[in-house]
Amino acid sequence: MAVVPGGDAHAAAVNQIAATAPATRLAAVTPSDSNVDLTDIPRALFVGVAGNIALVGRDDTGNTGTVLAVTAGQLIPVMVRRVLATGTTATGIVALY
């Protein structure tokens, strides 16, 4: 169990388990260029149909997306705050929480 300096060992253990546990909730993601973040930060994204996906990571500064080429059925283990419409051609995107 990781102990966070100056932190609570139990909280650190819970966070470590939560980061590696299976998703407990799914939600379809509609890419958007509006300046609105996803309601919650997903632990990963699933892509149903291949293409490109433009993402803004949880801790990224600014609102410029990083474009990734993805395959059908790919799981992207990254925490994002936005999926942008511009640059995204992949469809069937599902957030895993």
Buried (B, 14 or more C-beta within 10 A) or exposed (E): EEEEEEEEEEEBBEEEEEEEEEBEEEBEBEBBBEEEEBEEBBBBBBBBEBBBBBBBBBEBEEEEBBBBEBEEEBEBEBBBBBBBEEBBBBEBBBBBB
